[in-house]
Amino acid sequence: MQSYDVAIVGAGPGSLKAAEFLANNGKSVLVLERGKIIGKKVCAGGISLKNFKFGIPKSIMEKEFKRIIIHTPKQSTIIEHDEPILYTTSRVALGSYLAGEAKKAGAVIKTECNVTEITENTLKIFDRHENDNKQIYFQHLIGGDGSASVVRSYLGLKSHAFHQAYQYIIPTSSSNTTINTSNKKDGLFNDLELFVDANKFGLGYGWIFPYKTTASIGSGCDLAPEMQKYYPAAKLREKFQQWFTKEFDQKYNFAQKEFQAHTITYGYLGHKFGKLGNIYLIGDAAGFSSSLTAEGIYQSILTGLEVAKQIVDPKYSCPEIQRLIAIKKKEDYYYKLFSHPPFVRNFFYEVVGLLLKNKKFAGKVMGKINRY
């Protein structure tokens, strides 16, 4: 039986950053990823400035944006800045970079490994590479395995606060459309755009997130039972398809497009568990994602690092996690506060749209998003 100081289930950004920190501080670390490719996940890939404090290099960013266009039912608002205010990146590129740093530090990363059983100190896994069942002993276990976390399931925790996100990935070259896009700066889509309309997107928003050679056009809905009264998931999914078809597919007649969908857990469930206090949940597995924006990369890395620091130093109190929990409580409050009928929510959107036309107000909003 193999033995490690720390076993980590899932090779997301938080897991890999935790593995790097732990290995750099003398811990033996095993990261288990069920997928074949590290980082491959359905995600819009938006990177706010606060992520760079974790040492992520700008060289792996695909695009930078000095402006964001926000569309409400009655107006469009452009938020501009002299410096980039948001970036997009490939989750595979991000995962590859973080995995490389973790391996350099000495962490062991195994892909195509399914966790089949968990106890207080052991994991049973099926290694698809070797077509073999194995048992792993650990002193500490970190569950960084997303919204369908097997570690969270082992702990008996059930979340009822989920966002369902869906998107089309569109190649942005002129060969993917019957419309000539050669006069555009970089292809079909260049601006990062957000669309808020409660009649189309419910409590969420629509988006266009451009990358180097592709773009994500997506939206989502809230699957929480109490949110289904005004915004039923099936109806919002249908409206998203209608919006995509009318505004994009019929206009550009895409030759290629790939539909993707995934769930995001935003209801915080706790992060330290087990009779021995040796089992942790981080990122989406713990419900740290934002209820307002569904952002999760920053929350994943921050909580992964905090948990790793506590494993290295049991006296460490995880102040950044406590700060994040306080922010989430505020986000959840405002999120539910405006979960009203569509006409009420759209009135709120129009007011915010007007306020964002004020550069000082817009600067404060973007500052909070990029700093918290």
Beta strands, then each sheet from edge to edge (+ up, - down):
strand 1: 2-9
strand 2: 29-32
strand 3: 46-47
strand 4: 61-65
strand 5: 67-71
strand 6: 76-80
strand 7: 86-89
strand 8: 108-110
strand 9: 113-118
strand 10: 122-127
strand 11: 132-143
strand 12: 162-171
strand 13: 192-195
strand 14: 206-210
strand 15: 214-222
strand 16: 258-265
strand 17: 272-273
strand 18: 279-281
sheet 1: 8+ 2+ 1+ 11+ 10- 9+
sheet 2: 8+ 2+ 1+ 11+ 18+ 17-
sheet 3: 3+ 7- 4+
sheet 4: 6+ 5- 13- 14+ 15- 12+ 16-
end
